[in-house]
Each structure stands twice: as structure tokens, then as C-alpha cells.
Amino acid sequence: TELPQEGLAEFQRGRELYQAGQWEAAAEAFTRSNELLRPSPDREDGPSILYRERCEALRQAPPTSWDGAWEMQSK
């Protein structure tokens, strides 16, 4: 199944914003990519949701220094 190019572009934009530490804008991009890439109305796009959740966590507790790497807090 080929994914919509618009959704992939929005996901990539979200990743770039994420790497740059612009979590609010990145979360918005991941919300849009989820809408465009979700496999069906009752299922979410896993990668978009994962990154959006990470953005929310980083917004609530910003790291003192950011190198783009996500550190797992639990298993």
C-alpha cells in the first residue's frame, strides 16, 4: 500500500521540527500527518502518535540540553 505523499511530507516536517526542539510546532505536524496517514478512521498512525506523545512530554518537561535523542523513561 502506497502512503499519501502529503502525509509523508508532513511527518518529515514534524521530524525536522522535533530535531530542532520546536515541540509545539512538531506536535501539530504529527497531528496532521496522523490524519493523512492513518490506515482507517478507527486506527491511528503509530509513528505519528508516538512522536506527538514525545513532543507533549518534552513540552511539559523540557530537557536542559537537546541533541535530538529520546531517552526512554520506562519499559
All heavy atoms as a GROMACS GRO file, in nm:
protein
  606
    1THR      N    1   0.084  -0.118   0.000
    1THR     CA    2   0.000   0.000   0.000
    1THR      C    3   0.088   0.124   0.000
    1THR      O    4   0.175   0.137   0.086
    1THR     CB    5  -0.091   0.002   0.124
    1THR    OG1    6  -0.167  -0.117   0.126
    1THR    CG2    7  -0.181   0.122   0.123
    2GLU      N    8   0.065   0.212  -0.093
    2GLU     CA    9   0.143   0.336  -0.102
    2GLU      C   10   0.081   0.441  -0.011
    2GLU      O   11  -0.040   0.462  -0.013
    2GLU     CB   12   0.147   0.384  -0.246
    2GLU     CG   13   0.247   0.495  -0.264
    2GLU     CD   14   0.272   0.525  -0.410
    2GLU    OE1   15   0.281   0.430  -0.490
    2GLU    OE2   16   0.282   0.643  -0.443
    3LEU      N   17   0.164   0.507   0.066
    3LEU     CA   18   0.117   0.610   0.158
    3LEU      C   19   0.107   0.743   0.085
    3LEU      O   20   0.186   0.772  -0.005
    3LEU     CB   21   0.212   0.621   0.277
    3LEU     CG   22   0.221   0.497   0.365
    3LEU    CD1   23   0.332   0.512   0.467
    3LEU    CD2   24   0.089   0.470   0.433
    4PRO      N   25   0.014   0.830   0.128
    4PRO     CA   26  -0.002   0.961   0.063
    4PRO      C   27   0.124   1.047   0.083
    4PRO      O   28   0.174   1.061   0.195
    4PRO     CB   29  -0.121   1.023   0.134
    4PRO     CG   30  -0.183   0.917   0.217
    4PRO     CD   31  -0.084   0.807   0.232
    5GLN      N   32   0.173   1.104  -0.026
    5GLN     CA   33   0.294   1.186  -0.020
    5GLN      C   34   0.276   1.305   0.073
    5GLN      O   35   0.370   1.344   0.142
    5GLN     CB   36   0.334   1.232  -0.161
    5GLN     CG   37   0.388   1.121  -0.247
    5GLN     CD   38   0.510   1.054  -0.185
    5GLN    OE1   39   0.604   1.121  -0.144
    5GLN    NE2   40   0.506   0.923  -0.175
    6GLU      N   41   0.158   1.364   0.076
    6GLU     CA   42   0.134   1.478   0.164
    6GLU      C   43   0.152   1.439   0.310
    6GLU      O   44   0.210   1.514   0.389
    6GLU     CB   45  -0.008   1.533   0.140
    6GLU     CG   46  -0.038   1.656   0.221
    6GLU     CD   47  -0.180   1.706   0.199
    6GLU    OE1   48  -0.257   1.643   0.124
    6GLU    OE2   49  -0.214   1.808   0.259
    7GLY      N   50   0.104   1.321   0.346
    7GLY     CA   51   0.120   1.273   0.484
    7GLY      C   52   0.265   1.246   0.518
    7GLY      O   53   0.312   1.279   0.628
    8LEU      N   54   0.338   1.185   0.424
    8LEU     CA   55   0.480   1.157   0.447
    8LEU      C   56   0.559   1.287   0.460
    8LEU      O   57   0.648   1.298   0.544
    8LEU     CB   58   0.536   1.071   0.334
    8LEU     CG   59   0.478   0.930   0.324
    8LEU    CD1   60   0.530   0.861   0.198
    8LEU    CD2   61   0.511   0.849   0.448
    9ALA      N   62   0.526   1.385   0.378
    9ALA     CA   63   0.594   1.515   0.385
    9ALA      C   64   0.566   1.583   0.518
    9ALA      O   65   0.656   1.643   0.579
    9ALA     CB   66   0.550   1.603   0.269
   10GLU      N   67   0.443   1.573   0.566
   10GLU     CA   68   0.408   1.635   0.694
   10GLU      C   69   0.480   1.564   0.809
   10GLU      O   70   0.527   1.628   0.903
   10GLU     CB   71   0.256   1.632   0.715
   10GLU     CG   72   0.208   1.721   0.824
   10GLU     CD   73   0.233   1.869   0.799
   10GLU    OE1   74   0.246   1.912   0.683
   10GLU    OE2   75   0.239   1.943   0.899
   11PHE      N   76   0.492   1.431   0.800
   11PHE     CA   77   0.565   1.357   0.902
   11PHE      C   78   0.713   1.400   0.903
   11PHE      O   79   0.770   1.424   1.008
   11PHE     CB   80   0.553   1.206   0.878
   11PHE     CG   81   0.621   1.124   0.984
   11PHE    CD1   82   0.555   1.096   1.104
   11PHE    CD2   83   0.749   1.076   0.967
   11PHE    CE1   84   0.616   1.021   1.204
   11PHE    CE2   85   0.811   1.001   1.066
   11PHE     CZ   86   0.744   0.974   1.185
   12GLN      N   87   0.772   1.413   0.785
   12GLN     CA   88   0.911   1.457   0.775
   12GLN      C   89   0.928   1.598   0.831
   12GLN      O   90   1.025   1.626   0.901
   12GLN     CB   91   0.960   1.453   0.629
   12GLN     CG   92   1.103   1.497   0.612
   12GLN     CD   93   1.203   1.413   0.689
   12GLN    OE1   94   1.184   1.293   0.708
   12GLN    NE2   95   1.309   1.474   0.736
   13ARG      N   96   0.833   1.685   0.802
   13ARG     CA   97   0.837   1.820   0.858
   13ARG      C   98   0.833   1.814   1.011
   13ARG      O   99   0.907   1.885   1.079
   13ARG     CB  100   0.719   1.902   0.803
   13ARG     CG  101   0.716   2.044   0.846
   13ARG     CD  102   0.601   2.117   0.772
   13ARG     NE  103   0.567   2.239   0.840
   13ARG     CZ  104   0.495   2.250   0.951
   13ARG    NH1  105   0.446   2.143   1.008
   13ARG    NH2  106   0.468   2.367   1.005
   14GLY      N  107   0.747   1.728   1.064
   14GLY     CA  108   0.740   1.711   1.209
   14GLY      C  109   0.871   1.662   1.267
   14GLY      O  110   0.915   1.711   1.372
   15ARG      N  111   0.937   1.571   1.198
   15ARG     CA  112   1.066   1.520   1.246
   15ARG      C  113   1.172   1.630   1.248
   15ARG      O  114   1.252   1.639   1.340
   15ARG     CB  115   1.114   1.405   1.158
   15ARG     CG  116   1.036   1.278   1.173
   15ARG     CD  117   1.089   1.186   1.279
   15ARG     NE  118   1.225   1.145   1.249
   15ARG     CZ  119   1.325   1.146   1.338
   15ARG    NH1  120   1.302   1.183   1.461
   15ARG    NH2  121   1.445   1.108   1.305
   16GLU      N  122   1.171   1.715   1.146
   16GLU     CA  123   1.267   1.825   1.142
   16GLU      C  124   1.243   1.924   1.256
   16GLU      O  125   1.337   1.970   1.321
   16GLU     CB  126   1.260   1.895   1.007
   16GLU     CG  127   1.313   1.809   0.894
   16GLU     CD  128   1.280   1.861   0.755
   16GLU    OE1  129   1.218   1.970   0.743
   16GLU    OE2  130   1.316   1.792   0.658
   17LEU      N  131   1.117   1.956   1.281
   17LEU     CA  132   1.082   2.045   1.392
   17LEU      C  133   1.118   1.981   1.526
   17LEU      O  134   1.167   2.048   1.617
   17LEU     CB  135   0.933   2.080   1.387
   17LEU     CG  136   0.891   2.169   1.270
   17LEU    CD1  137   0.740   2.164   1.250
   17LEU    CD2  138   0.940   2.311   1.291
   18TYR      N  139   1.094   1.852   1.537
   18TYR     CA  140   1.128   1.776   1.658
   18TYR      C  141   1.278   1.784   1.684
   18TYR      O  142   1.322   1.815   1.794
   18TYR     CB  143   1.081   1.632   1.640
   18TYR     CG  144   1.119   1.535   1.749
   18TYR    CD1  145   1.038   1.520   1.861
   18TYR    CD2  146   1.234   1.457   1.738
   18TYR    CE1  147   1.072   1.429   1.960
   18TYR    CE2  148   1.268   1.366   1.837
   18TYR     CZ  149   1.186   1.352   1.948
   18TYR     OH  150   1.219   1.263   2.046
   19GLN      N  151   1.357   1.756   1.583
   19GLN     CA  152   1.503   1.760   1.597
   19GLN      C  153   1.550   1.900   1.637
   19GLN      O  154   1.648   1.914   1.710
   19GLN     CB  155   1.571   1.719   1.466
   19GLN     CG  156   1.558   1.572   1.433
   19GLN     CD  157   1.629   1.482   1.531
   19GLN    OE1  158   1.566   1.402   1.598
   19GLN    NE2  159   1.758   1.494   1.541
   20ALA      N  160   1.480   2.003   1.590
   20ALA     CA  161   1.516   2.141   1.619
   20ALA      C  162   1.466   2.186   1.756
   20ALA      O  163   1.492   2.298   1.798
   20ALA     CB  164   1.461   2.233   1.511
   21GLY      N  165   1.394   2.098   1.827
   21GLY     CA  166   1.343   2.132   1.959
   21GLY      C  167   1.220   2.220   1.958
   21GLY      O  168   1.184   2.279   2.058
   22GLN      N  169   1.151   2.226   1.845
   22GLN     CA  170   1.028   2.304   1.832
   22GLN      C  171   0.909   2.212   1.850
   22GLN      O  172   0.838   2.177   1.756
   22GLN     CB  173   1.026   2.374   1.695
   22GLN     CG  174   1.140   2.471   1.677
   22GLN     CD  175   1.139   2.535   1.541
   22GLN    OE1  176   1.034   2.550   1.478
   22GLN    NE2  177   1.256   2.573   1.494
   23TRP      N  178   0.888   2.171   1.975
   23TRP     CA  179   0.793   2.063   2.004
   23TRP      C  180   0.648   2.098   1.979
   23TRP      O  181   0.570   2.012   1.937
   23TRP     CB  182   0.815   2.010   2.146
   23TRP     CG  183   0.953   1.958   2.160
   23TRP    CD1  184   1.008   1.854   2.090
   23TRP    CD2  185   1.056   2.009   2.242
   23TRP    NE1  186   1.140   1.837   2.125
   23TRP    CE2  187   1.173   1.930   2.219
   23TRP    CE3  188   1.065   2.111   2.335
   23TRP    CZ2  189   1.293   1.950   2.284
   23TRP    CZ3  190   1.184   2.133   2.399
   23TRP    CH2  191   1.297   2.053   2.374
   24GLU      N  192   0.608   2.221   2.002
   24GLU     CA  193   0.468   2.256   1.978
   24GLU      C  194   0.436   2.247   1.828
   24GLU      O  195   0.337   2.187   1.788
   24GLU     CB  196   0.438   2.395   2.031
   24GLU     CG  197   0.291   2.430   2.021
   24GLU     CD  198   0.255   2.558   2.095
   24GLU    OE1  199   0.336   2.607   2.175
   24GLU    OE2  200   0.145   2.607   2.071
   25ALA      N  201   0.521   2.306   1.746
   25ALA     CA  202   0.500   2.301   1.602
   25ALA      C  203   0.512   2.158   1.551
   25ALA      O  204   0.437   2.115   1.463
   25ALA     CB  205   0.601   2.392   1.531
   26ALA      N  206   0.605   2.082   1.607
   26ALA     CA  207   0.622   1.942   1.567
   26ALA      C  208   0.497   1.862   1.602
   26ALA      O  209   0.450   1.781   1.521
   26ALA     CB  210   0.744   1.882   1.634
   27ALA      N  211   0.441   1.883   1.721
   27ALA     CA  212   0.320   1.810   1.761
   27ALA      C  213   0.206   1.839   1.666
   27ALA      O  214   0.130   1.749   1.629
   27ALA     CB  215   0.281   1.849   1.904
   28GLU      N  216   0.194   1.964   1.621
   28GLU     CA  217   0.090   1.999   1.525
   28GLU      C  218   0.112   1.927   1.392
   28GLU      O  219   0.017   1.877   1.331
   28GLU     CB  220   0.087   2.150   1.503
   28GLU     CG  221   0.040   2.226   1.625
   28GLU     CD  222   0.059   2.376   1.614
   28GLU    OE1  223   0.097   2.425   1.505
   28GLU    OE2  224   0.035   2.446   1.714
   29ALA      N  225   0.238   1.919   1.348
   29ALA     CA  226   0.270   1.848   1.224
   29ALA      C  227   0.238   1.700   1.237
   29ALA      O  228   0.183   1.638   1.144
   29ALA     CB  229   0.417   1.869   1.186
   30PHE      N  230   0.268   1.640   1.352
   30PHE     CA  231   0.239   1.498   1.372
   30PHE      C  232   0.089   1.473   1.381
   30PHE      O  233   0.041   1.368   1.338
   30PHE     CB  234   0.313   1.443   1.494
   30PHE     CG  235   0.461   1.436   1.474
   30PHE    CD1  236   0.547   1.495   1.566
   30PHE    CD2  237   0.516   1.371   1.365
   30PHE    CE1  238   0.685   1.489   1.548
   30PHE    CE2  239   0.653   1.363   1.346
   30PHE     CZ  240   0.738   1.423   1.437
   31THR      N  241   0.014   1.568   1.433
   31THR     CA  242  -0.132   1.555   1.434
   31THR      C  243  -0.183   1.552   1.290
   31THR      O  244  -0.267   1.468   1.255
   31THR     CB  245  -0.196   1.670   1.513
   31THR    OG1  246  -0.155   1.659   1.650
   31THR    CG2  247  -0.349   1.666   1.505
   32ARG      N  248  -0.132   1.642   1.206
   32ARG     CA  249  -0.174   1.644   1.065
   32ARG      C  250  -0.129   1.518   0.992
   32ARG      O  251  -0.204   1.461   0.913
   32ARG     CB  252  -0.119   1.769   0.996
   32ARG     CG  253  -0.195   1.894   1.034
   32ARG     CD  254  -0.158   2.013   0.948
   32ARG     NE  255  -0.019   2.053   0.960
   32ARG     CZ  256   0.032   2.129   1.056
   32ARG    NH1  257  -0.047   2.175   1.151
   32ARG    NH2  258   0.159   2.160   1.058
   33SER      N  259  -0.005   1.473   1.019
   33SER     CA  260   0.041   1.352   0.949
   33SER      C  261  -0.043   1.232   0.991
   33SER      O  262  -0.075   1.146   0.909
   33SER     CB  263   0.190   1.326   0.972
   33SER     OG  264   0.219   1.290   1.106
   34ASN      N  265  -0.085   1.227   1.117
   34ASN     CA  266  -0.172   1.118   1.162
   34ASN      C  267  -0.303   1.120   1.084
   34ASN      O  268  -0.350   1.016   1.039
   34ASN     CB  269  -0.199   1.129   1.312
   34ASN     CG  270  -0.293   1.020   1.360
   34ASN    OD1  271  -0.266   0.901   1.344
   34ASN    ND2  272  -0.405   1.060   1.417
   35GLU      N  273  -0.360   1.239   1.066
   35GLU     CA  274  -0.487   1.249   0.992
   35GLU      C  275  -0.471   1.201   0.848
   35GLU      O  276  -0.562   1.139   0.793
   35GLU     CB  277  -0.535   1.394   0.994
   35GLU     CG  278  -0.578   1.440   1.132
   35GLU     CD  279  -0.600   1.590   1.141
   35GLU    OE1  280  -0.581   1.661   1.040
   35GLU    OE2  281  -0.634   1.636   1.251
   36LEU      N  282  -0.355   1.227   0.788
   36LEU     CA  283  -0.332   1.191   0.649
   36LEU      C  284  -0.287   1.046   0.631
   36LEU      O  285  -0.310   0.987   0.526
   36LEU     CB  286  -0.228   1.286   0.588
   36LEU     CG  287  -0.271   1.432   0.579
   36LEU    CD1  288  -0.151   1.520   0.553
   36LEU    CD2  289  -0.377   1.449   0.471
   37LEU      N  290  -0.219   0.991   0.732
   37LEU     CA  291  -0.159   0.858   0.717
   37LEU      C  292  -0.234   0.746   0.787
   37LEU      O  293  -0.203   0.628   0.766
   37LEU     CB  294  -0.014   0.860   0.767
   37LEU     CG  295   0.082   0.951   0.691
   37LEU    CD1  296   0.216   0.958   0.762
   37LEU    CD2  297   0.100   0.902   0.548
   38ARG      N  298  -0.330   0.779   0.873
   38ARG     CA  299  -0.398   0.673   0.948
   38ARG      C  300  -0.459   0.571   0.852
   38ARG      O  301  -0.518   0.608   0.750
   38ARG     CB  302  -0.499   0.731   1.045
   38ARG     CG  303  -0.608   0.809   0.982
   38ARG     CD  304  -0.692   0.891   1.077
   38ARG     NE  305  -0.731   0.817   1.194
   38ARG     CZ  306  -0.780   0.873   1.302
   38ARG    NH1  307  -0.801   1.002   1.310
   38ARG    NH2  308  -0.813   0.800   1.406
   39PRO      N  309  -0.444   0.443   0.885
   39PRO     CA  310  -0.490   0.339   0.794
   39PRO      C  311  -0.641   0.330   0.779
   39PRO      O  312  -0.692   0.283   0.677
   39PRO     CB  313  -0.432   0.210   0.852
   39PRO     CG  314  -0.393   0.242   0.991
   39PRO     CD  315  -0.373   0.390   1.000
   40SER      N  316  -0.714   0.372   0.880
   40SER     CA  317  -0.861   0.372   0.874
   40SER      C  318  -0.911   0.470   0.980
   40SER      O  319  -0.836   0.507   1.071
   40SER     CB  320  -0.916   0.231   0.900
   40SER     OG  321  -0.886   0.188   1.030
   41PRO      N  322  -1.037   0.513   0.970
   41PRO     CA  323  -1.089   0.612   1.065
   41PRO      C  324  -1.081   0.568   1.212
   41PRO      O  325  -1.072   0.653   1.300
   41PRO     CB  326  -1.234   0.630   1.022
   41PRO     CG  327  -1.236   0.590   0.879
   41PRO     CD  328  -1.134   0.481   0.866
   42ASP      N  329  -1.082   0.438   1.237
   42ASP     CA  330  -1.079   0.390   1.375
   42ASP      C  331  -0.939   0.349   1.421
   42ASP      O  332  -0.923   0.297   1.531
   42ASP     CB  333  -1.177   0.274   1.393
   42ASP     CG  334  -1.144   0.155   1.305
   42ASP    OD1  335  -1.085   0.175   1.197
   42ASP    OD2  336  -1.177   0.042   1.344
   43ARG      N  337  -0.836   0.376   1.340
   43ARG     CA  338  -0.698   0.343   1.378
   43ARG      C  339  -0.609   0.464   1.356
   43ARG      O  340  -0.629   0.541   1.264
   43ARG     CB  341  -0.646   0.227   1.294
   43ARG     CG  342  -0.715   0.095   1.329
   43ARG     CD  343  -0.656  -0.024   1.256
   43ARG     NE  344  -0.512  -0.034   1.276
   43ARG     CZ  345  -0.427  -0.079   1.186
   43ARG    NH1  346  -0.471  -0.119   1.067
   43ARG    NH2  347  -0.299  -0.086   1.210
   44GLU      N  348  -0.510   0.478   1.442
   44GLU     CA  349  -0.415   0.589   1.434
   44GLU      C  350  -0.291   0.544   1.357
   44GLU      O  351  -0.263   0.425   1.345
   44GLU     CB  352  -0.374   0.634   1.575
   44GLU     CG  353  -0.489   0.670   1.666
   44GLU     CD  354  -0.559   0.799   1.629
   44GLU    OE1  355  -0.503   0.877   1.549
   44GLU    OE2  356  -0.670   0.821   1.678
   45ASP      N  357  -0.214   0.641   1.308
   45ASP     CA  358  -0.083   0.613   1.250
   45ASP      C  359   0.016   0.607   1.366
   45ASP      O  360   0.043   0.709   1.431
   45ASP     CB  361  -0.044   0.723   1.150
   45ASP     CG  362   0.096   0.702   1.098
   45ASP    OD1  363   0.122   0.595   1.037
   45ASP    OD2  364   0.183   0.789   1.121
   46GLY      N  365   0.068   0.490   1.394
   46GLY     CA  366   0.154   0.467   1.510
   46GLY      C  367   0.271   0.563   1.521
   46GLY      O  368   0.290   0.625   1.627
   47PRO      N  369   0.354   0.579   1.418
   47PRO     CA  370   0.468   0.669   1.430
   47PRO      C  371   0.427   0.815   1.457
   47PRO      O  372   0.491   0.883   1.538
   47PRO     CB  373   0.539   0.655   1.295
   47PRO     CG  374   0.502   0.518   1.249
   47PRO     CD  375   0.360   0.499   1.295
   48SER      N  376   0.322   0.862   1.393
   48SER     CA  377   0.277   0.999   1.416
   48SER      C  378   0.234   1.018   1.561
   48SER      O  379   0.268   1.119   1.625
   48SER     CB  380   0.161   1.034   1.323
   48SER     OG  381   0.201   1.034   1.188
   49ILE      N  382   0.160   0.923   1.613
   49ILE     CA  383   0.112   0.932   1.752
   49ILE      C  384   0.229   0.923   1.850
   49ILE      O  385   0.236   0.998   1.947
   49ILE     CB  386   0.007   0.821   1.780
   49ILE    CG1  387  -0.116   0.844   1.692
   49ILE    CG2  388  -0.030   0.816   1.927
   49ILE    CD1  389  -0.185   0.978   1.711
   50LEU      N  390   0.324   0.833   1.825
   50LEU     CA  391   0.441   0.819   1.911
   50LEU      C  392   0.517   0.950   1.922
   50LEU      O  393   0.547   0.998   2.032
   50LEU     CB  394   0.533   0.708   1.859
   50LEU     CG  395   0.666   0.694   1.933
   50LEU    CD1  396   0.645   0.634   2.070
   50LEU    CD2  397   0.761   0.611   1.852
   51TYR      N  398   0.545   1.011   1.808
   51TYR     CA  399   0.619   1.137   1.810
   51TYR      C  400   0.538   1.250   1.871
   51TYR      O  401   0.593   1.337   1.941
   51TYR     CB  402   0.669   1.174   1.670
   51TYR     CG  403   0.800   1.110   1.638
   51TYR    CD1  404   0.807   0.997   1.559
   51TYR    CD2  405   0.919   1.162   1.688
   51TYR    CE1  406   0.928   0.936   1.530
   51TYR    CE2  407   1.040   1.102   1.660
   51TYR     CZ  408   1.045   0.990   1.581
   51TYR     OH  409   1.165   0.931   1.553
   52ARG      N  410   0.408   1.253   1.846
   52ARG     CA  411   0.325   1.358   1.908
   52ARG      C  412   0.329   1.344   2.060
   52ARG      O  413   0.343   1.444   2.132
   52ARG     CB  414   0.182   1.350   1.856
   52ARG     CG  415   0.099   1.470   1.904
   52ARG     CD  416  -0.040   1.466   1.850
   52ARG     NE  417  -0.112   1.355   1.912
   52ARG     CZ  418  -0.224   1.304   1.862
   52ARG    NH1  419  -0.274   1.350   1.750
   52ARG    NH2  420  -0.285   1.206   1.924
   53GLU      N  421   0.322   1.222   2.111
   53GLU     CA  422   0.329   1.200   2.256
   53GLU      C  423   0.464   1.242   2.311
   53GLU      O  424   0.473   1.301   2.419
   53GLU     CB  425   0.301   1.053   2.288
   53GLU     CG  426   0.156   1.015   2.265
   53GLU     CD  427   0.129   0.867   2.278
   53GLU    OE1  428   0.225   0.787   2.290
   53GLU    OE2  429   0.010   0.829   2.273
   54ARG      N  430   0.571   1.215   2.238
   54ARG     CA  431   0.704   1.257   2.282
   54ARG      C  432   0.713   1.410   2.287
   54ARG      O  433   0.770   1.467   2.379
   54ARG     CB  434   0.812   1.202   2.188
   54ARG     CG  435   0.834   1.055   2.206
   54ARG     CD  436   0.942   1.006   2.113
   54ARG     NE  437   0.965   0.863   2.131
   54ARG     CZ  438   1.054   0.794   2.064
   54ARG    NH1  439   1.131   0.854   1.974
   54ARG    NH2  440   1.069   0.665   2.086
   55CYS      N  441   0.655   1.475   2.186
   55CYS     CA  442   0.655   1.621   2.184
   55CYS      C  443   0.583   1.677   2.306
   55CYS      O  444   0.630   1.773   2.369
   55CYS     CB  445   0.589   1.673   2.057
   55CYS     SG  446   0.685   1.648   1.908
   56GLU      N  447   0.470   1.617   2.340
   56GLU     CA  448   0.394   1.663   2.457
   56GLU      C  449   0.477   1.645   2.584
   56GLU      O  450   0.480   1.733   2.670
   56GLU     CB  451   0.261   1.590   2.467
   56GLU     CG  452   0.164   1.620   2.354
   56GLU     CD  453   0.131   1.768   2.340
   56GLU    OE1  454   0.122   1.839   2.443
   56GLU    OE2  455   0.114   1.814   2.226
   57ALA      N  456   0.544   1.531   2.598
   57ALA     CA  457   0.627   1.506   2.716
   57ALA      C  458   0.742   1.606   2.723
   57ALA      O  459   0.774   1.658   2.830
   57ALA     CB  460   0.680   1.363   2.713
   58LEU      N  461   0.804   1.635   2.610
   58LEU     CA  462   0.916   1.729   2.607
   58LEU      C  463   0.869   1.872   2.634
   58LEU      O  464   0.942   1.950   2.697
   58LEU     CB  465   0.988   1.721   2.472
   58LEU     CG  466   1.068   1.592   2.452
   58LEU    CD1  467   1.102   1.573   2.305
   58LEU    CD2  468   1.194   1.595   2.536
   59ARG      N  469   0.750   1.906   2.591
   59ARG     CA  470   0.696   2.040   2.621
   59ARG      C  471   0.671   2.055   2.770
   59ARG      O  472   0.694   2.161   2.827
   59ARG     CB  473   0.566   2.062   2.546
   59ARG     CG  474   0.587   2.101   2.403
   59ARG     CD  475   0.461   2.119   2.325
   59ARG     NE  476   0.354   2.186   2.399
   59ARG     CZ  477   0.230   2.195   2.356
   59ARG    NH1  478   0.196   2.141   2.242
   59ARG    NH2  479   0.139   2.256   2.426
   60GLN      N  480   0.624   1.948   2.834
   60GLN     CA  481   0.592   1.955   2.977
   60GLN      C  482   0.718   1.952   3.064
   60GLN      O  483   0.718   2.010   3.171
   60GLN     CB  484   0.499   1.841   3.015
   60GLN     CG  485   0.361   1.859   2.956
   60GLN     CD  486   0.266   1.747   2.996
   60GLN    OE1  487   0.291   1.673   3.090
   60GLN    NE2  488   0.157   1.734   2.923
   61ALA      N  489   0.821   1.884   3.017
   61ALA     CA  490   0.946   1.874   3.093
   61ALA      C  491   1.063   1.889   2.996
   61ALA      O  492   1.127   1.791   2.958
   61ALA     CB  493   0.953   1.740   3.166
   62PRO      N  494   1.090   2.014   2.953
   62PRO     CA  495   1.197   2.035   2.855
   62PRO      C  496   1.333   1.991   2.908
   62PRO      O  497   1.365   2.014   3.025
   62PRO     CB  498   1.195   2.186   2.833
   62PRO     CG  499   1.065   2.234   2.888
   62PRO     CD  500   1.025   2.136   2.992
   63PRO      N  501   1.412   1.928   2.824
   63PRO     CA  502   1.546   1.888   2.867
   63PRO      C  503   1.637   2.009   2.880
   63PRO      O  504   1.614   2.112   2.816
   63PRO     CB  505   1.593   1.796   2.753
   63PRO     CG  506   1.515   1.840   2.634
   63PRO     CD  507   1.384   1.889   2.687
   64THR      N  508   1.739   1.998   2.964
   64THR     CA  509   1.833   2.109   2.980
   64THR      C  510   1.921   2.127   2.857
   64THR      O  511   1.962   2.238   2.826
   64THR     CB  512   1.921   2.089   3.105
   64THR    OG1  513   1.982   1.961   3.097
   64THR    CG2  514   1.839   2.099   3.231
   65SER      N  515   1.949   2.018   2.790
   65SER     CA  516   2.018   2.026   2.661
   65SER      C  517   1.952   1.925   2.568
   65SER      O  518   1.908   1.818   2.611
   65SER     CB  519   2.167   1.997   2.675
   65SER     OG  520   2.189   1.863   2.712
   66TRP      N  521   1.943   1.958   2.440
   66TRP     CA  522   1.870   1.874   2.345
   66TRP      C  523   1.960   1.839   2.229
   66TRP      O  524   2.012   1.927   2.161
   66TRP     CB  525   1.746   1.947   2.296
   66TRP     CG  526   1.670   1.875   2.190
   66TRP    CD1  527   1.656   1.912   2.060
   66TRP    CD2  528   1.597   1.752   2.203
   66TRP    NE1  529   1.578   1.821   1.992
   66TRP    CE2  530   1.541   1.721   2.078
   66TRP    CE3  531   1.574   1.665   2.309
   66TRP    CZ2  532   1.464   1.609   2.056
   66TRP    CZ3  533   1.498   1.553   2.286
   66TRP    CH2  534   1.443   1.525   2.163
   67ASP      N  535   1.979   1.708   2.207
   67ASP     CA  536   2.058   1.664   2.093
   67ASP      C  537   1.974   1.582   1.995
   67ASP      O  538   2.025   1.522   1.902
   67ASP     CB  539   2.180   1.584   2.139
   67ASP     CG  540   2.143   1.455   2.212
   67ASP    OD1  541   2.022   1.424   2.222
   67ASP    OD2  542   2.234   1.386   2.257
   68GLY      N  543   1.843   1.580   2.018
   68GLY     CA  544   1.752   1.508   1.929
   68GLY      C  545   1.729   1.363   1.966
   68GLY      O  546   1.648   1.296   1.906
   69ALA      N  547   1.798   1.314   2.069
   69ALA     CA  548   1.782   1.174   2.110
   69ALA      C  549   1.676   1.164   2.218
   69ALA      O  550   1.673   1.243   2.313
   69ALA     CB  551   1.914   1.119   2.161
   70TRP      N  552   1.591   1.065   2.204
   70TRP     CA  553   1.485   1.041   2.304
   70TRP      C  554   1.537   0.939   2.404
   70TRP      O  555   1.587   0.833   2.366
   70TRP     CB  556   1.360   0.987   2.236
   70TRP     CG  557   1.253   0.947   2.333
   70TRP    CD1  558   1.221   0.821   2.373
   70TRP    CD2  559   1.164   1.033   2.402
   70TRP    NE1  560   1.119   0.823   2.462
   70TRP    CE2  561   1.081   0.955   2.483
   70TRP    CE3  562   1.146   1.170   2.406
   70TRP    CZ2  563   0.983   1.007   2.564
   70TRP    CZ3  564   1.047   1.222   2.486
   70TRP    CH2  565   0.967   1.142   2.564
   71GLU      N  566   1.526   0.972   2.531
   71GLU     CA  567   1.570   0.880   2.637
   71GLU      C  568   1.447   0.815   2.698
   71GLU      O  569   1.358   0.884   2.749
   71GLU     CB  570   1.646   0.959   2.744
   71GLU     CG  571   1.709   0.870   2.848
   71GLU     CD  572   1.793   0.950   2.945
   71GLU    OE1  573   1.868   1.038   2.899
   71GLU    OE2  574   1.784   0.924   3.065
   72MET      N  575   1.443   0.683   2.692
   72MET     CA  576   1.330   0.609   2.748
   72MET      C  577   1.325   0.628   2.898
   72MET      O  578   1.426   0.621   2.965
   72MET     CB  579   1.341   0.460   2.715
   72MET     CG  580   1.337   0.428   2.567
   72MET     SD  581   1.184   0.470   2.487
   72MET     CE  582   1.074   0.352   2.560
   73GLN      N  583   1.204   0.652   2.950
   73GLN     CA  584   1.186   0.672   3.094
   73GLN      C  585   1.132   0.547   3.162
   73GLN      O  586   1.138   0.535   3.282
   73GLN     CB  587   1.090   0.788   3.118
   73GLN     CG  588   1.138   0.919   3.057
   73GLN     CD  589   1.269   0.967   3.116
   73GLN    OE1  590   1.288   0.962   3.236
   73GLN    NE2  591   1.361   1.010   3.031
   74SER      N  592   1.077   0.453   3.083
   74SER     CA  593   1.023   0.330   3.139
   74SER      C  594   1.022   0.224   3.030
   74SER      O  595   1.039   0.254   2.913
   74SER     CB  596   0.882   0.351   3.194
   74SER     OG  597   0.794   0.387   3.089
   75LYS      N  598   0.999   0.098   3.071
   75LYS     CA  599   0.992  -0.011   2.974
   75LYS      C  600   0.853  -0.027   2.921
   75LYS      O  601   0.757  -0.002   2.978
   75LYS     CB  602   1.035  -0.142   3.040
   75LYS     CG  603   1.181  -0.149   3.061
   75LYS     CD  604   1.216  -0.288   3.109
   75LYS     CE  605   1.367  -0.304   3.118
   75LYS     NZ  606   1.406  -0.435   3.150
   0.00000   0.00000   0.00000
